[in-house]
């Protein structure tokens, strides 16, 4: 059932083209530590379009409905 929901959400977190940017994530967490500002924001690189992306896991992304491909399928 979770893969079915992920196919509806089309979140970059579950896309096979997304490569996580842990350096940017750590930098962001240090900058905003203790503020509660955008704690769930994640960073990565879309290898399909060769561009930086930000996303919040498990949130529906309407803008990725056409390009999303699930990483486990």
Backbone torsions as a table, in degrees:
resi	resn	phi	psi	omega
1	UNK	NA	-35.2	-177.5
2	UNK	-66.5	-36.2	177.7
3	UNK	-65.4	-37.6	177.7
4	UNK	-61.8	-42.4	177.8
5	UNK	-67.0	-38.2	178.5
6	UNK	-65.3	-33.6	177.2
7	UNK	-68.2	-29.5	176.3
8	UNK	-77.3	-44.6	-178.4
9	UNK	-65.9	-36.6	-177.2
10	UNK	52.6	44.6	-178.8
11	UNK	-82.2	138.1	179.3
12	UNK	-54.1	-27.8	179.4
13	UNK	-57.1	-29.7	-176.8
14	UNK	-107.6	7.6	-175.9
15	UNK	-88.5	141.1	-179.2
16	UNK	-71.2	-16.4	-179.4
17	UNK	-87.6	-8.7	-175.2
18	UNK	-89.6	129.1	174.7
19	UNK	-116.2	123.7	-176.5
20	UNK	-65.7	144.0	176.2
21	UNK	-110.7	85.5	-176.0
22	UNK	-68.9	-29.7	178.1
23	UNK	-63.8	-46.2	179.2
24	UNK	-67.3	-37.9	178.3
25	UNK	-62.0	-46.3	179.4
26	UNK	-64.6	-39.1	177.7
27	UNK	-62.6	-43.7	179.2
28	UNK	-62.5	-44.2	-178.9
29	UNK	-64.7	-38.2	177.8
30	UNK	-66.8	-41.4	-178.5
31	UNK	-63.7	-41.0	-174.6
32	UNK	-108.1	18.3	-178.4
33	UNK	-55.2	128.9	175.8
34	UNK	80.3	-1.6	-177.7
35	UNK	-93.8	-22.2	-176.8
36	UNK	78.1	2.9	-179.1
37	UNK	-78.6	118.8	174.5
38	UNK	50.6	46.3	-179.7
39	UNK	-61.6	-28.7	-174.6
40	UNK	-92.6	-3.0	-177.3
41	UNK	-67.9	135.4	177.5
42	UNK	-122.7	160.0	-175.7
43	UNK	-127.7	149.5	178.0
44	UNK	-166.6	-173.7	178.6
45	UNK	-127.2	127.1	175.9
46	UNK	-85.1	114.5	-178.4
47	UNK	-78.9	-16.0	177.5
48	UNK	-72.8	-41.6	-177.9
49	UNK	-110.4	1.9	179.1
50	UNK	51.1	54.5	179.5
51	UNK	-144.0	155.2	177.1
52	UNK	-73.0	144.4	178.6
53	UNK	-133.9	152.2	170.1
54	UNK	-124.1	148.3	-178.0
55	UNK	-159.4	158.9	172.7
56	UNK	-115.5	115.5	-177.7
57	UNK	-54.3	146.3	176.2
58	UNK	66.7	23.9	175.4
59	UNK	-117.2	134.3	179.7
60	UNK	-63.9	130.1	177.9
61	UNK	-113.5	101.1	-178.4
62	UNK	-63.4	-32.6	-175.7
63	UNK	-72.7	-10.4	-178.3
64	UNK	-109.6	12.4	-177.1
65	UNK	-61.4	-30.0	-176.9
66	UNK	-90.3	-26.4	-174.0
67	UNK	-103.4	-13.9	-174.6
68	UNK	-64.6	134.6	169.9
69	UNK	-136.0	124.0	-175.2
70	UNK	-65.1	138.4	-176.4
71	UNK	-68.9	-19.7	-177.3
72	UNK	-102.8	1.2	-179.6
73	UNK	-109.6	NA	NA
